[in-house]
Amino acid sequence: MNPGELDTQAADLIQLLSESTGLEEAELRKLRDQALATGQTFDRVLLTRGLDEDKVLQAFAKDLDLDFIEKLEQIRVPGAFVDRVPLAFARAHNMIAVEEVDGIMRVACANPLDVHPQDDLASMLPMEVEFLLSPRAEITEVVNRAFRHKADGVDEALGDLDESDIAGLAASVEEGEDLLDVANKAPIIKLVNSVLFQALKLRASDVHFQPFTDRLQVRFRIDGILYDMETVPKNAQDAILSRIKVMGKMDIAERRLPQDGRATVRIGDGEVDVRISVVPTSDGERAVLRLLDKTARSYHLEQIGLDESNRDTLNHYIHYPHGIILVTGPTGSGKTTTLYASLTKISTGEKNILTIEDPVEYHLDGISQVQVNTKKGLTFAAGLRSFLRQDPDVMMVGEIRDLETAEIAIRAAITGHLVFSTVHTNDAPSTVTRLVDIGVEPYLVSSSLILVVAQRLVRTTCPTCRVWQEPGRTEMAEIKDLGLDLSRLKDGKIAHSPGCEDCFQSGYQGRTAIYELLPMTEDIRTLIINRASATELKKAAIAGGMRTLRGDGLEKVIEGVTTPAEVMRVTQLDAF
């Protein structure tokens, strides 16, 4: 291809990207020149700039004449790919096979201009390879699912442990250490890295190192449930805890006091934040690591479990110019994800969005996020007060815990700002009475609050082993308790997953949210001013068309997304 043709092809790509992303062509040419100057690929520079990944990949797909698949949820990865391609390679280079057709392996990738890994992959497979494009988070999810039963180095690392390694551990940790790079590591380091990598592969949110009198038990929390995993010899316990402390930049000599730390580890190109907590117990120190995998999370209102009606309602209120939107539920109910999805939706570059959180869980492009630091006096209230001098349009405060924070949030809403926050209550109506209980005047709640969102997380039925069947005696009792009319079931059947290797025989894989949305209508505002109880508010809200948590859960049971037992489990305190 001669230089003139190259220039024409580049101009076509710039035009496609401009149409897809809305960025000016001149700005895109600057970014292309930046890529050439730094040696980075053009697509990576664009994503670093904060552009929407789907739109960037769609433009590249058109330019390179490749297919683009936005969702890979129902993909079954061909066995030939799993057998021949190392997990480390697939994860590091964001590649996964989606199907094998007529002797051609179709492989999804997220980096269209990374030609060397594509060539390497083609040499690993005994057939022709055809590439297509998909978002990185989708590929990561399928890679984790496809390789979850492949050996990941934990058993090998346990076998390599010996007394000399355990006796003296004083290894330093590199900033952003790559979990895949274990070839030349000491066995203890290799073991900890392999455990973390296995946890990420299995979508674990937390890793527990729990000491017993005779062993150190490794446990993973997956979809909210704890599972026992590896058992480590007791004599390796101190070395492993020391390694974890080194990762979190803690004092390895201090074994009598609780300590907190954090680390960042890499998996290929992706980063994972690790929050570490160590506490002394009678059997030795116990560590819990919270994993925040930045590569596997995306926040969009369409992906968090909202049905069309609830999504339209939430989308309507998050575009209000001012007011307070509260998200409520217990710890671990997905409140932060809903808030982040809402902020991402309205973050168009035209609004100044500020958040104060404890902690900042994921970094959002184009949004200024502040970490609470109570030791230095940076509380939710102090941060929110300072935000008012930062010319904000939208503010998010991690939690309203006291009257001071509530009053500042209400003052901000009344003076023309949109405020998002969370409260710990059982349902949407009791959120209103909670604000009054902590001392906020009812007329202020009535005039500032515009929407309350209550939510819970339910486990979803495993798509691999899901079957439709008539409910048994247990399910019938649960359906009766939930108040579900049997005539609403599809052909009188519900979804049931008996359990398989993909779901640890649990019958569940992944989670979604159930919601209860309470908009502030005139009737509700009048009740608030008259100091109505939560029960009265709930009756009025249901009469006005509000679907309760259980009601939303029942819709998901009918659709086969979850089971009656799951809805019962998470809404047992919300019976009305």
C-alpha positions, -999 to +999 in steps of 0.1 A: +000+000+000+015+034-010+016+064+013-013+081-004-036+051+003-024+050+039-033+087+043-067+080+028-073+050+052-062+071+082-086+099+072-115+075+068-108+061+103-106+097+118-140+104+102-155+072+115-142+079+150-155+115+149-190+103+139-190+075+165-176+094+195-186+130+188-150+142+191-137+168+166-115+154+138-087+179+147-086+166+182-085+130+169-056+138+146-037+152+176-044+119+195-032+099+165+000+120+164+005+114+201+002+077+195+028+078+168+051+099+190+048+077+221+048+043+203+014+034+218-014+021+196-040+046+185-069+027+202-052+027+236-046+064+234-082+070+226-094+049+256-069+066+279-086+099+268-118+085+284-138+079+252-166+053+252-150+020+245-180+006+226-181+036+202-143+035+196-144-003+189-174+001+166-155+027+145-124+004+143-147-025+134-161-005+104-127+007+093-111-028+096-142-046+082-145-067+114-176-078+133-183-060+166-202-080+194-213-058+223-224-087+246-207-121+251-231-134+278-241-167+262-208-176+246-195-211+250-157-210+244-144-239+221-124-265+239-095-262+214-089-226+225-089-234+263-066-264+257-040-246+235-039-210+247-025-202+281-048-184+305-021-158+312-019-150+274-057-147+270-061-125+300-030-103+293-040-096+257-078-096+261-086-124+237-111-152+238-126-175+212-164-172+207-170-200+183-155-224+158-172-225+124-161-246+094-126-250+107-122-212+115-117-201+151-135-167+156-117-148+184-129-116+201-102-091+210-103-056+226-071-042+211-076-041+173-042-027+166-021-051+187-010-072+158+019-091+175-003-109+200-027-117+172+001-133+153+012-152+184-023-165+189-027-176+153+005-197+157-009-215+188-041-227+171-041-255+144-067-237+123-074-204+106-082-175+130-107-148+123-108-118+147-137-097+158-140-069+184-157-068+218-154-046+250-126-055+274-149-062+304-170-087+283-138-106+273-125-106+308-157-121+321-157-149+295-120-156+300-125-160+337-155-183+331-138-204+304-105-210+323-119-213+359-112-251+360-077-249+345-047-252+368-037-218+381-005-224+400-019-226+435-012-264+439+022-260+423+031-231+446+020-251+477+041-280+465+071-257+462+070-245+498+098-256+520+111-247+554+139-225+541+114-202+523+091-201+552+118-193+578+130-160+565+106-138+544+115-102+538+106-097+502+097-063+489+067-057+467+069-039+434+043-011+428+016-026+405+031-061+405+019-083+377+001-114+391+009-133+359+046-128+364+054-157+388+081-175+369+111-164+391+093-155+423+099-171+457+073-198+465+055-177+491+051-148+467+041-172+440+015-187+463-001-154+473-001-142+437-017-174+425-044-173+451-053-137+441-053-146+405-076-176+411-099-153+431-101-129+402-107-157+378-137-169+399-151-134+403-145-133+440-150-100+458-131-110+489-103-134+498-101-146+535-069-161+550-085-176+582-062-193+607-072-224+626-052-244+652-039-268+625-041-249+592-046-216+573-078-218+554-083-197+522-119-187+515-134-168+486-166-148+487-183-153+453-217-138+446-220-129+483-214-165+495-182-178+512-166-209+498-137-228+513-108-231+488-072-240+495-058-253+528-023-240+535+000-257+561+001-240+594+039-235+593+034-212+563+009-189+580+033-163+594+052-161+561+020-156+541+007-129+565+041-112+563+039-112+525+004-098+526+015-070+550+044-062+528+020-058+499-002-035+519+029-015+532+021-024+568+044-031+598+053-068+596+067-068+631+033-057+646+012-087+654-009-075+683-029-047+667-053-046+637-038-030+605-052-017+572-034-013+539-039-013+502-020-024+472-023-023+434-016-054+414-017-059+376-030-087+354-015-080+320-027-046+311-055-044+338-051-031+373-067-045+405-070-025+437-066-046+468-079-034+502-062-053+530-073-058+566-053-078+592-066-085+627-050-107+655-070-138+666-063-165+691-050-188+663-028-161+647-034-132+624-064-132+600-063-113+567-092-103+544-084-088+510-112-069+491-106-071+454-116-043+431-110-054+396-110-023+374-109-043+342-140-063+348-165-036+358-185-012+337-213+010+349-243+015+327-279+018+337-288-009+312-265-035+329-274-033+366-308-051+367-333-023+361-363-033+340-375-008+314-400+009+336-376+014+365-348+024+342-369+051+326-379+064+360-343+066+373-331+081+340-358+108+343-348+119+378-310+118+374-313+145+347-331+169+372-312+202+377-315+200+415-327+178+444-316+148+464-316+112+451-310+086+478-300+050+473-307+027+503-299-008+513-276-028+536-239-031+531-231-051+499-264-044+481-249-027+451-256+009+461-223+022+448-227+005+415-261+022+410-247+056+419-217+051+396-240+040+367-261+071+373-231+095+374-216+078+343-249+084+325-249+122+332-212+127+329-211+143+294-183+169+300-208+197+304-213+192+341-189+196+370-194+164+391-177+159+425-179+129+448-167+122+484-165+085+492-152+062+519-134+046+501-132+056+464-139+021+450-135+027+412-122+057+393-146+073+369-134+093+339-143+130+340-154+130+376-135+144+406-135+119+434-123+127+470-114+101+496-127+106+532-098+111+557-113+114+592-078+116+608-071+148+589-107+162+595-119+154+560-154+139+568-184+136+545-198+169+560-165+188+556-160+175+520-195+184+510-192+218+525-160+225+505-176+212+473-201+241+475-172+264+467-161+243+437-189+255+414-205+220+412-235+209+392-237+174+407-224+161+440-223+126+454-217+120+491-209+084+501-233+082+530-256+104+551-247+093+586-256+123+607-277+155+609-248+177+598-242+159+565-280+156+559-284+194+564-256+203+541-269+180+514-304+194+517-290+230+516-271+221+484-302+206+468-323+236+476-297+260+463-297+244+428-275+213+429-282+177+422-271+155+451-267+117+452-261+098+485-269+066+503-287+057+536-289+024+554-325+015+557-347-015+549-369+000+522-376+033+503-404+047+526-384+042+558-356+063+543-378+093+545-386+087+582-349+080+589-341+116+578-368+130+600-356+108+629-320+121+627-334+157+631-341+170+596-373+191+595-401+173+575-406+204+552-369+203+542-371+166+534-403+172+514-389+201+494-355+186+486-359+149+481-370+138+446-364+100+445-355+071+468-341+039+454-340+008+476-322-023+463-309-057+471-286-081+452-300-116+443-279-144+428-289-153+392-296-188+380-267-205+363-272-203+325-251-234+319-274-258+338-307-238+339-338-258+331-375-249+333-396-271+354-428-271+374-422-259+410-418-286+436-432-286+472-405-263+485-408-238+456-446-239+460-443-229+496-419-201+487-441-189+459-471-188+483-451-169+509-441-144+482-477-139+471-470-149+435-500-158+414-492-192+397-511-181+366-483-156+359-457-183+355-447-192+320-464-225+312-466-230+350-428-234+352-400-217+370-362-217+362-341-241+382-304-247+381-295-281+397-257-272+398-227-279+376-190-273+375-194-237+362-214-227+393-197-248+420-228-270+421-246-240+437-271-234+409-262-197+408-237-177+387-235-139+390-258-114+407-283-088+397-303-062+416-339-059+426-353-024+430-379-003+447-383+032+434-402+059+453-406+092+435-417+122+456-453+128+444-475+155+459-494+129+480-461+116+494-448+151+501-480+159+520-476+128+541-440+137+549-449+172+561-476+156+583-449+133+598-465+101+585-450+068+595-431+045+572-460+021+570-484+049+559-459+061+533-455+026+520-493+021+517-496+054+498-467+046+475-480+012+466-514+027+460-496+052+437-480+024+417-448+017+434-434-019+429-418-032+461-386-051+464-405-083+465-426-073+436-395-066+414-380-099+426-411-118+416-408-103+381-373-117+379-385-151+391-411-151+363-384-142+338-362-170+351-334-146+362-335-158+398-354-182+421-381-177+448-356-188+475-332-159+466-360-133+467-371-147+500-336-146+514-329-109+506-364-095+513-374-113+545-371-081+565-392-062+539-425-082+541-454-058+540 
